[in-house]
Amino acid sequence: MDALETLRTRRSVRTFLDKPVPKDLLETVIDCGRLAASAINIQPWEFVVVTDNPMRQRIADTTDHGKHIAQAAACVAVFCKDGKYYLEDGSAATQNILLAARALGLGSCWIAADKKAYADTLRTMLGVPFGYKAVSLIAIGYTEEDPHPAKRPLKELLHWEHF
């Protein structure tokens, strides 16, 4: 799938097939995450890929809006070393992961972690050292779902020269 088609068709998916995602595809997705833009090229991210069923269930139970993580083949936890732009950098990496998953025929969904009550619990649960912030969780897997929620038309949100 080309880049523009990937961008135009990526949607959040919350239902997954009971089918593992090969390790090489998960590595490709994470490789795309590590190539994201970051402020002054600090690259503060670390990625924890969880494929273990009981651990995915624990993560799902910890979240408020990520129960579907338990049914996904994998969960990617994005952490960034605490710093001025950790959230922007981690969000850029998260978006790259979402787009890479789509380009490879996988479904995915971004679950917030930053500033959530469970952020520190996730850090501890996954063995991430102190000084890192949980930015996001990403459920990834194969899906039969192909959602097409309405998106605002360009003419409603594009402004030239002034708002």
MIPA-522050 format. One record per residue (C-alpha): residue in three letters; x negated, y, z; chain; residue number from 1. Coordinates in nm, 2 decimals, always signed. Layout:
MIPA-522050
<site type="ala" X="X" Y="Y" Z="Z" mol="A" seq="NUM"/>
...
***
This chain:
MIPA-522050
<site type="met" X="+0.00" Y="+0.00" Z="+0.00" mol="A" seq="1"/>
<site type="asp" X="-0.14" Y="+0.34" Z="-0.09" mol="A" seq="2"/>
<site type="ala" X="-0.19" Y="+0.61" Z="+0.17" mol="A" seq="3"/>
<site type="leu" X="+0.10" Y="+0.83" Z="+0.07" mol="A" seq="4"/>
<site type="glu" X="+0.34" Y="+0.53" Z="+0.07" mol="A" seq="5"/>
<site type="thr" X="+0.21" Y="+0.43" Z="+0.41" mol="A" seq="6"/>
<site type="leu" X="+0.27" Y="+0.78" Z="+0.55" mol="A" seq="7"/>
<site type="arg" X="+0.62" Y="+0.80" Z="+0.39" mol="A" seq="8"/>
<site type="thr" X="+0.74" Y="+0.46" Z="+0.51" mol="A" seq="9"/>
<site type="arg" X="+0.59" Y="+0.42" Z="+0.86" mol="A" seq="10"/>
<site type="arg" X="+0.86" Y="+0.39" Z="+1.12" mol="A" seq="11"/>
<site type="ser" X="+0.88" Y="+0.27" Z="+1.48" mol="A" seq="12"/>
<site type="val" X="+0.96" Y="-0.10" Z="+1.51" mol="A" seq="13"/>
<site type="arg" X="+1.09" Y="-0.26" Z="+1.83" mol="A" seq="14"/>
<site type="thr" X="+1.17" Y="-0.62" Z="+1.72" mol="A" seq="15"/>
<site type="phe" X="+0.90" Y="-0.87" Z="+1.64" mol="A" seq="16"/>
<site type="leu" X="+0.87" Y="-1.22" Z="+1.50" mol="A" seq="17"/>
<site type="asp" X="+0.71" Y="-1.49" Z="+1.71" mol="A" seq="18"/>
<site type="lys" X="+0.41" Y="-1.50" Z="+1.49" mol="A" seq="19"/>
<site type="pro" X="+0.05" Y="-1.41" Z="+1.59" mol="A" seq="20"/>
<site type="val" X="-0.15" Y="-1.14" Z="+1.41" mol="A" seq="21"/>
<site type="pro" X="-0.49" Y="-1.27" Z="+1.30" mol="A" seq="22"/>
<site type="lys" X="-0.78" Y="-1.12" Z="+1.49" mol="A" seq="23"/>
<site type="asp" X="-0.94" Y="-0.98" Z="+1.17" mol="A" seq="24"/>
<site type="leu" X="-0.63" Y="-0.77" Z="+1.10" mol="A" seq="25"/>
<site type="leu" X="-0.62" Y="-0.64" Z="+1.46" mol="A" seq="26"/>
<site type="glu" X="-0.99" Y="-0.55" Z="+1.43" mol="A" seq="27"/>
<site type="thr" X="-0.92" Y="-0.37" Z="+1.10" mol="A" seq="28"/>
<site type="val" X="-0.64" Y="-0.17" Z="+1.27" mol="A" seq="29"/>
<site type="ile" X="-0.87" Y="-0.08" Z="+1.56" mol="A" seq="30"/>
<site type="asp" X="-1.15" Y="+0.01" Z="+1.32" mol="A" seq="31"/>
<site type="cys" X="-0.91" Y="+0.26" Z="+1.16" mol="A" seq="32"/>
<site type="gly" X="-0.84" Y="+0.40" Z="+1.51" mol="A" seq="33"/>
<site type="arg" X="-1.20" Y="+0.46" Z="+1.59" mol="A" seq="34"/>
<site type="leu" X="-1.24" Y="+0.65" Z="+1.26" mol="A" seq="35"/>
<site type="ala" X="-0.99" Y="+0.92" Z="+1.37" mol="A" seq="36"/>
<site type="ala" X="-1.08" Y="+1.28" Z="+1.40" mol="A" seq="37"/>
<site type="ser" X="-1.19" Y="+1.40" Z="+1.74" mol="A" seq="38"/>
<site type="ala" X="-1.29" Y="+1.73" Z="+1.89" mol="A" seq="39"/>
<site type="ile" X="-1.66" Y="+1.80" Z="+1.82" mol="A" seq="40"/>
<site type="asn" X="-1.69" Y="+1.43" Z="+1.72" mol="A" seq="41"/>
<site type="ile" X="-1.69" Y="+1.32" Z="+2.09" mol="A" seq="42"/>
<site type="gln" X="-1.50" Y="+0.99" Z="+2.00" mol="A" seq="43"/>
<site type="pro" X="-1.39" Y="+0.94" Z="+2.37" mol="A" seq="44"/>
<site type="trp" X="-1.17" Y="+0.64" Z="+2.30" mol="A" seq="45"/>
<site type="glu" X="-1.17" Y="+0.28" Z="+2.41" mol="A" seq="46"/>
<site type="phe" X="-0.92" Y="+0.03" Z="+2.29" mol="A" seq="47"/>
<site type="val" X="-0.79" Y="-0.27" Z="+2.49" mol="A" seq="48"/>
<site type="val" X="-0.62" Y="-0.53" Z="+2.27" mol="A" seq="49"/>
<site type="val" X="-0.39" Y="-0.76" Z="+2.46" mol="A" seq="50"/>
<site type="thr" X="-0.26" Y="-1.08" Z="+2.30" mol="A" seq="51"/>
<site type="asp" X="-0.21" Y="-1.28" Z="+2.61" mol="A" seq="52"/>
<site type="asn" X="+0.17" Y="-1.34" Z="+2.66" mol="A" seq="53"/>
<site type="pro" X="+0.18" Y="-1.30" Z="+3.04" mol="A" seq="54"/>
<site type="met" X="-0.03" Y="-0.98" Z="+3.04" mol="A" seq="55"/>
<site type="arg" X="+0.19" Y="-0.83" Z="+2.76" mol="A" seq="56"/>
<site type="gln" X="+0.49" Y="-0.91" Z="+2.98" mol="A" seq="57"/>
<site type="arg" X="+0.32" Y="-0.74" Z="+3.28" mol="A" seq="58"/>
<site type="ile" X="+0.25" Y="-0.44" Z="+3.07" mol="A" seq="59"/>
<site type="ala" X="+0.61" Y="-0.43" Z="+2.94" mol="A" seq="60"/>
<site type="asp" X="+0.75" Y="-0.46" Z="+3.29" mol="A" seq="61"/>
<site type="thr" X="+0.53" Y="-0.17" Z="+3.40" mol="A" seq="62"/>
<site type="thr" X="+0.66" Y="+0.07" Z="+3.13" mol="A" seq="63"/>
<site type="asp" X="+0.98" Y="+0.26" Z="+3.12" mol="A" seq="64"/>
<site type="his" X="+1.03" Y="+0.25" Z="+2.74" mol="A" seq="65"/>
<site type="gly" X="+0.80" Y="-0.03" Z="+2.63" mol="A" seq="66"/>
<site type="lys" X="+0.99" Y="-0.35" Z="+2.71" mol="A" seq="67"/>
<site type="his" X="+0.95" Y="-0.47" Z="+2.34" mol="A" seq="68"/>
<site type="ile" X="+0.57" Y="-0.50" Z="+2.41" mol="A" seq="69"/>
<site type="ala" X="+0.65" Y="-0.85" Z="+2.55" mol="A" seq="70"/>
<site type="gln" X="+0.78" Y="-0.97" Z="+2.21" mol="A" seq="71"/>
<site type="ala" X="+0.50" Y="-0.81" Z="+2.00" mol="A" seq="72"/>
<site type="ala" X="+0.21" Y="-1.02" Z="+1.90" mol="A" seq="73"/>
<site type="ala" X="-0.03" Y="-0.77" Z="+2.04" mol="A" seq="74"/>
<site type="cys" X="-0.04" Y="-0.45" Z="+2.25" mol="A" seq="75"/>
<site type="val" X="-0.32" Y="-0.20" Z="+2.19" mol="A" seq="76"/>
<site type="ala" X="-0.39" Y="+0.03" Z="+2.49" mol="A" seq="77"/>
<site type="val" X="-0.56" Y="+0.35" Z="+2.40" mol="A" seq="78"/>
<site type="phe" X="-0.77" Y="+0.51" Z="+2.67" mol="A" seq="79"/>
<site type="cys" X="-0.99" Y="+0.82" Z="+2.64" mol="A" seq="80"/>
<site type="lys" X="-1.27" Y="+0.95" Z="+2.86" mol="A" seq="81"/>
<site type="asp" X="-1.12" Y="+1.24" Z="+3.05" mol="A" seq="82"/>
<site type="gly" X="-1.21" Y="+1.57" Z="+2.89" mol="A" seq="83"/>
<site type="lys" X="-1.06" Y="+1.88" Z="+2.75" mol="A" seq="84"/>
<site type="tyr" X="-0.92" Y="+1.72" Z="+2.43" mol="A" seq="85"/>
<site type="tyr" X="-0.86" Y="+1.36" Z="+2.54" mol="A" seq="86"/>
<site type="leu" X="-0.49" Y="+1.37" Z="+2.46" mol="A" seq="87"/>
<site type="glu" X="-0.54" Y="+1.51" Z="+2.11" mol="A" seq="88"/>
<site type="asp" X="-0.82" Y="+1.27" Z="+2.03" mol="A" seq="89"/>
<site type="gly" X="-0.64" Y="+0.97" Z="+2.17" mol="A" seq="90"/>
<site type="ser" X="-0.32" Y="+1.07" Z="+1.98" mol="A" seq="91"/>
<site type="ala" X="-0.52" Y="+1.10" Z="+1.65" mol="A" seq="92"/>
<site type="ala" X="-0.66" Y="+0.75" Z="+1.71" mol="A" seq="93"/>
<site type="thr" X="-0.31" Y="+0.62" Z="+1.79" mol="A" seq="94"/>
<site type="gln" X="-0.17" Y="+0.76" Z="+1.47" mol="A" seq="95"/>
<site type="asn" X="-0.44" Y="+0.60" Z="+1.27" mol="A" seq="96"/>
<site type="ile" X="-0.36" Y="+0.27" Z="+1.43" mol="A" seq="97"/>
<site type="leu" X="+0.01" Y="+0.30" Z="+1.35" mol="A" seq="98"/>
<site type="leu" X="-0.07" Y="+0.39" Z="+0.99" mol="A" seq="99"/>
<site type="ala" X="-0.32" Y="+0.11" Z="+0.95" mol="A" seq="100"/>
<site type="ala" X="-0.07" Y="-0.14" Z="+1.09" mol="A" seq="101"/>
<site type="arg" X="+0.19" Y="-0.03" Z="+0.83" mol="A" seq="102"/>
<site type="ala" X="-0.06" Y="-0.05" Z="+0.55" mol="A" seq="103"/>
<site type="leu" X="-0.14" Y="-0.41" Z="+0.65" mol="A" seq="104"/>
<site type="gly" X="+0.23" Y="-0.51" Z="+0.65" mol="A" seq="105"/>
<site type="leu" X="+0.27" Y="-0.50" Z="+1.03" mol="A" seq="106"/>
<site type="gly" X="+0.53" Y="-0.33" Z="+1.24" mol="A" seq="107"/>
<site type="ser" X="+0.43" Y="-0.10" Z="+1.53" mol="A" seq="108"/>
<site type="cys" X="+0.57" Y="+0.13" Z="+1.80" mol="A" seq="109"/>
<site type="trp" X="+0.39" Y="+0.40" Z="+2.00" mol="A" seq="110"/>
<site type="ile" X="+0.48" Y="+0.40" Z="+2.37" mol="A" seq="111"/>
<site type="ala" X="+0.36" Y="+0.70" Z="+2.57" mol="A" seq="112"/>
<site type="ala" X="+0.12" Y="+0.64" Z="+2.86" mol="A" seq="113"/>
<site type="asp" X="-0.03" Y="+0.98" Z="+2.93" mol="A" seq="114"/>
<site type="lys" X="+0.12" Y="+1.16" Z="+3.23" mol="A" seq="115"/>
<site type="lys" X="+0.34" Y="+0.85" Z="+3.30" mol="A" seq="116"/>
<site type="ala" X="+0.38" Y="+0.72" Z="+3.65" mol="A" seq="117"/>
<site type="tyr" X="+0.24" Y="+0.39" Z="+3.54" mol="A" seq="118"/>
<site type="ala" X="-0.08" Y="+0.53" Z="+3.36" mol="A" seq="119"/>
<site type="asp" X="-0.31" Y="+0.46" Z="+3.65" mol="A" seq="120"/>
<site type="thr" X="-0.15" Y="+0.11" Z="+3.71" mol="A" seq="121"/>
<site type="leu" X="-0.23" Y="+0.03" Z="+3.34" mol="A" seq="122"/>
<site type="arg" X="-0.59" Y="+0.15" Z="+3.38" mol="A" seq="123"/>
<site type="thr" X="-0.64" Y="-0.08" Z="+3.68" mol="A" seq="124"/>
<site type="met" X="-0.44" Y="-0.37" Z="+3.53" mol="A" seq="125"/>
<site type="leu" X="-0.67" Y="-0.37" Z="+3.22" mol="A" seq="126"/>
<site type="gly" X="-0.99" Y="-0.31" Z="+3.41" mol="A" seq="127"/>
<site type="val" X="-1.06" Y="+0.03" Z="+3.26" mol="A" seq="128"/>
<site type="pro" X="-1.31" Y="+0.23" Z="+3.47" mol="A" seq="129"/>
<site type="phe" X="-1.21" Y="+0.54" Z="+3.66" mol="A" seq="130"/>
<site type="gly" X="-1.26" Y="+0.85" Z="+3.45" mol="A" seq="131"/>
<site type="tyr" X="-1.05" Y="+0.73" Z="+3.15" mol="A" seq="132"/>
<site type="lys" X="-0.70" Y="+0.84" Z="+3.08" mol="A" seq="133"/>
<site type="ala" X="-0.43" Y="+0.61" Z="+2.94" mol="A" seq="134"/>
<site type="val" X="-0.30" Y="+0.78" Z="+2.62" mol="A" seq="135"/>
<site type="ser" X="-0.08" Y="+0.53" Z="+2.46" mol="A" seq="136"/>
<site type="leu" X="+0.03" Y="+0.17" Z="+2.42" mol="A" seq="137"/>
<site type="ile" X="+0.10" Y="+0.04" Z="+2.08" mol="A" seq="138"/>
<site type="ala" X="+0.32" Y="-0.27" Z="+2.02" mol="A" seq="139"/>
<site type="ile" X="+0.20" Y="-0.45" Z="+1.70" mol="A" seq="140"/>
<site type="gly" X="+0.34" Y="-0.75" Z="+1.52" mol="A" seq="141"/>
<site type="tyr" X="+0.52" Y="-0.90" Z="+1.22" mol="A" seq="142"/>
<site type="thr" X="+0.88" Y="-0.80" Z="+1.19" mol="A" seq="143"/>
<site type="glu" X="+1.18" Y="-0.85" Z="+0.97" mol="A" seq="144"/>
<site type="glu" X="+1.30" Y="-0.50" Z="+1.06" mol="A" seq="145"/>
<site type="asp" X="+1.25" Y="-0.22" Z="+0.81" mol="A" seq="146"/>
<site type="pro" X="+1.42" Y="+0.08" Z="+0.98" mol="A" seq="147"/>
<site type="his" X="+1.50" Y="+0.39" Z="+0.78" mol="A" seq="148"/>
<site type="pro" X="+1.62" Y="+0.65" Z="+1.03" mol="A" seq="149"/>
<site type="ala" X="+1.71" Y="+0.98" Z="+0.89" mol="A" seq="150"/>
<site type="lys" X="+1.42" Y="+1.23" Z="+0.87" mol="A" seq="151"/>
<site type="arg" X="+1.47" Y="+1.61" Z="+0.85" mol="A" seq="152"/>
<site type="pro" X="+1.44" Y="+1.73" Z="+0.49" mol="A" seq="153"/>
<site type="leu" X="+1.13" Y="+1.93" Z="+0.40" mol="A" seq="154"/>
<site type="lys" X="+1.34" Y="+2.24" Z="+0.31" mol="A" seq="155"/>
<site type="glu" X="+1.47" Y="+2.26" Z="+0.67" mol="A" seq="156"/>
<site type="leu" X="+1.13" Y="+2.27" Z="+0.83" mol="A" seq="157"/>
<site type="leu" X="+0.88" Y="+2.42" Z="+0.58" mol="A" seq="158"/>
<site type="his" X="+0.82" Y="+2.79" Z="+0.62" mol="A" seq="159"/>
<site type="trp" X="+0.60" Y="+3.00" Z="+0.39" mol="A" seq="160"/>
<site type="glu" X="+0.41" Y="+3.30" Z="+0.52" mol="A" seq="161"/>
<site type="his" X="+0.63" Y="+3.33" Z="+0.84" mol="A" seq="162"/>
<site type="phe" X="+0.89" Y="+3.14" Z="+1.03" mol="A" seq="163"/>
***
